[in-house]
Amino acid sequence: MLFAFQFQSPGAELLHLGPLTIRWYGFLIAMAVLLGVNLSQYLAKARNVNPELIGDLGIWLVIAAIPCARLYYVLFQWQDYSQHPQDIIAIWKGGIAIHGAILGGTIATIFFARWHKISVWQLSDLVVPSLALGQAIGRWGNFFNSEAFGSPTNLPWKLFIAPENRPAGYLQYAYFHPTFLYESLWNLMVFAILLYLLFWGLKHGSTLKVGTISLVYLVAYSLGRVWIEGLRTDSLMLGPLRIAQIVSLILLSLGVFGLLQLYFFKRRLPDIAHSE
């Protein structure tokens, strides 16, 4: 069949160096962080912000975002982790939530901005394109771990999942939606939109208001996450509701409200320090 392609994970381990095992998941997260810091420093220089600030902020973000992403996931899966507490810190096996990372990163950025007396929205505008790119890269960690896939499908781009990785109730199915791929491609599109807006703003001076890039990210990413999450078989749940969809709808609403504040009501966003 034209365009037919079967995805199948080659395994979670990238290579062995003596007693040390390097896993794809950790490698991809590290790559995403390195690329993200360098990209944000480049964008900072283009917008006349000291790029060394971004390097310092990157350390704050890693310290805050990754543990918060793990804690967020563990809390909503506590029934499983309470039986195996030794796995709580086993982040290399997968199990981090981007909404937890966004929460932790936001808190870290606010404290960092207050410490340096700089606009938190200005910092955020420089970071969120890297965040979108990092999400696009990081989703491939789910592929190598054979996790975060969707419902059964026979589409040409189906994902094969080995029996030991299939969720209860789906053992008879071999092929599933590659939701990691859907979200990776969506995040690449979001990344391209944000970069376009950033450089368009540079070309047109102050036309693009501080905070716009961050708000567009909230809207664009959340739109994709709402429908992609609906395909998944392993969503974090709160009763009958999918947590990621609830949070995405909240972030989507905040993004729309913020854009209305900037461009319809002509008001500034709440901030640590104002920046044009």
Phi, psi and omega in degrees: 000139180298135180071008180289135178203126179260120175276138174209126182294135175279356181124162186278342186264131180275308178197166178243133176237087185065235179281352184269130176248124177260123181260150179304319184301309180293321179299315181293322177296316179298317178297318180298319180294313181297313179296320182296316180297316180295319178296314181295326176294321177297316179294323179298315179299320180294333181255020175061038174247139180302114183295338178294331176299320181293321176299317177294318179298324179303321178295315178301317183294318179296316181297324184268315191288314185293312176299321179293323178297320179289315180300317179303313181295314182297319181300318181278353175241027188299330180301324178280315185287337177294336178275338181225067186299337179294342180273354183301321182267002183279063184294336180293345177273000183098178178097057169233152184242126184298327180293327174293322178295319179296318178298310180296318179295323179295316179298316180297319181294321178298313179295320179296316180296320178294320181297320184261002179053052180231155180298125178293328179289325177296316176298315181299320179299330180278340185264324189296330173299321177293325177297315179298318178296317179298321177296319179299320179286314185297329180299337177289341173297324176297323178299310182293330178274356183055054181220172176056039177262173186262198181286166180301145179203159173240022177299154182303333181259035183293158181249124177277131177239125179297150184308321183291345180254002180278140180289159178303136181093353181235017184296335181279353181258142180252334187239138186224162175297129175280073184296336175300321181290317179302313184287326177298314179293321178298316181293326175297322177294317177299316178303315180296320179297316182295318178297318178301314181295320179299311183285331173296319178296320178297321182291327184254021174065234187272011181301321180271116186280149179300131183104342183299313183300316180297317182291321177296322176301313181302317181289309186293312180297316184295324177302314180292320184295325181300312183280326179292320180299328179295343180270342189283154180257355187234029183298146169291133189241150169235093189066232179273001187259144177275120184303315184298325178290320178298310182296320180297320179293324176295313179295322176300315179296318179296320179297315179296316180299318180295320178294323176295319178301317183288314193253340178259311181271350177059043180245152175286155172277148175303136188207166174284314178214144183279145177212138180265000000 
